[in-house]
Amino acid sequence: MNRFVRILAVWAGFAFSPSATAQCTFTPTINVDPLDPDNLYCPGDFVTLSTEAYSSYQWYVNFSDSNTGGTPIPAATQQSYLVDVSFWGFGYFYVEATDEMGCTEASATALIDSWAFLNPV
């Protein structure tokens, strides 16, 4: 996320206010435990998603491989989130982390999938 910064300079009684866009200097990453190479888990499994230490967090779930437009997971505002595979079944999870300067960035998505284990109809 870009943060808009306004700088005000005063010279001989005239105000000059150029605009600048500051870039965040971090990108959160997601660690998955246990890590399955195919991202396939059994119903009843629990998977822990975690990221580095930042000032605040919001975890999201999306049903497309995108780290924008996801649904915020209620009360998922800690450094880690425990995914109940039976509840979610399938989802792309990501975290938005905010650093001590108020800069917010989103991680790449982490796929958690259990549809392969559903009984045939």
C-alpha positions as CSV (number, residue, x, y, z in Angstrom):
1,M,0.0,0.0,0.0
2,N,1.4,3.4,-0.9
3,R,1.2,6.1,1.7
4,F,0.7,9.7,0.5
5,V,3.0,12.2,2.2
6,R,2.7,15.9,1.9
7,I,5.8,18.0,2.6
8,L,5.4,21.7,3.4
9,A,8.4,24.0,2.8
10,V,8.4,27.7,3.5
11,W,10.7,30.0,1.7
12,A,10.7,33.8,2.0
13,G,7.0,33.7,3.1
14,F,5.8,31.5,0.2
15,A,4.5,28.0,1.0
16,F,5.5,25.2,-1.4
17,S,3.9,21.8,-1.0
18,P,5.2,19.1,-3.3
19,S,3.6,15.6,-3.1
20,A,5.5,12.4,-2.7
21,T,4.5,8.8,-2.4
22,A,6.3,6.7,0.2
23,Q,6.7,3.0,-0.4
24,C,6.5,0.4,2.4
25,T,9.9,-1.3,2.9
26,F,8.6,-4.8,3.8
27,T,6.5,-7.6,2.4
28,P,5.0,-10.0,4.9
29,T,5.4,-13.7,4.2
30,I,3.2,-16.6,5.3
31,N,4.7,-19.7,7.0
32,V,2.4,-22.8,6.8
33,D,2.6,-25.6,9.4
34,P,2.3,-28.4,8.6
35,L,3.4,-27.7,5.1
36,D,2.0,-30.0,2.4
37,P,3.7,-29.7,-1.0
38,D,0.3,-30.0,-2.7
39,N,-1.6,-27.8,-0.2
40,L,-4.0,-30.6,0.3
41,Y,-5.3,-31.3,3.8
42,C,-7.9,-33.7,5.3
43,P,-11.1,-32.5,6.9
44,G,-10.4,-32.3,10.6
45,D,-6.9,-31.0,10.1
46,F,-5.8,-27.7,11.5
47,V,-3.1,-25.7,9.8
48,T,-1.2,-22.8,11.4
49,L,-0.5,-19.7,9.2
50,S,2.0,-17.3,10.7
51,T,4.0,-14.2,9.6
52,E,6.8,-12.1,10.9
53,A,6.4,-9.7,13.9
54,Y,4.7,-6.4,13.0
55,S,2.5,-3.9,14.9
56,S,-0.9,-5.2,13.8
57,Y,-2.4,-7.9,11.5
58,Q,-5.6,-8.8,9.7
59,W,-6.0,-12.2,8.1
60,Y,-8.2,-12.6,5.0
61,V,-9.7,-15.5,3.0
62,N,-10.4,-15.3,-0.7
63,F,-11.7,-17.8,-3.1
64,S,-9.5,-16.7,-6.0
65,D,-5.7,-16.5,-5.9
66,S,-5.5,-12.7,-5.1
67,N,-4.3,-10.8,-2.1
68,T,-6.9,-8.1,-2.7
69,G,-10.7,-8.2,-2.3
70,G,-10.7,-11.0,0.3
71,T,-13.0,-11.3,3.3
72,P,-11.6,-10.3,6.6
73,I,-11.7,-13.2,9.0
74,P,-13.4,-12.0,12.2
75,A,-11.0,-11.8,15.3
76,A,-8.1,-13.0,13.1
77,T,-5.8,-10.1,14.2
78,Q,-2.8,-11.9,15.6
79,Q,0.6,-12.9,14.2
80,S,-0.7,-16.4,13.5
81,Y,-4.1,-17.8,12.4
82,L,-5.3,-21.4,13.0
83,V,-7.2,-22.7,9.9
84,D,-9.9,-25.3,10.6
85,V,-9.8,-27.2,7.3
86,S,-13.2,-28.7,8.1
87,F,-14.8,-25.3,8.3
88,W,-13.1,-23.6,5.4
89,G,-12.6,-26.5,3.0
90,F,-10.8,-24.4,0.4
91,G,-9.4,-20.9,0.4
92,Y,-6.5,-18.6,-0.4
93,F,-5.4,-17.0,2.8
94,Y,-3.3,-13.8,3.2
95,V,-2.4,-11.3,5.9
96,E,-2.2,-7.6,5.8
97,A,0.4,-6.4,8.3
98,T,1.1,-2.9,9.5
99,D,4.5,-1.8,10.8
100,E,5.3,0.7,13.5
101,M,5.3,3.6,11.0
102,G,1.7,2.8,10.0
103,C,2.6,1.3,6.6
104,T,0.4,-1.6,5.6
105,E,1.3,-4.4,3.1
106,A,-0.4,-7.7,2.1
107,S,1.4,-11.0,1.8
108,A,1.1,-13.4,-1.1
109,T,-1.7,-15.9,-0.8
110,A,-1.4,-19.4,0.8
111,L,-3.7,-22.0,-0.6
112,I,-5.4,-24.4,1.9
113,D,-7.4,-27.1,0.1
114,S,-9.4,-30.2,1.1
115,W,-11.8,-30.6,-1.7
116,A,-9.8,-33.6,-3.0
117,F,-11.0,-35.5,0.0
118,L,-14.8,-35.1,-0.4
119,N,-16.8,-38.2,-1.0
120,P,-18.1,-38.6,-4.5
121,V,-21.8,-37.8,-5.0
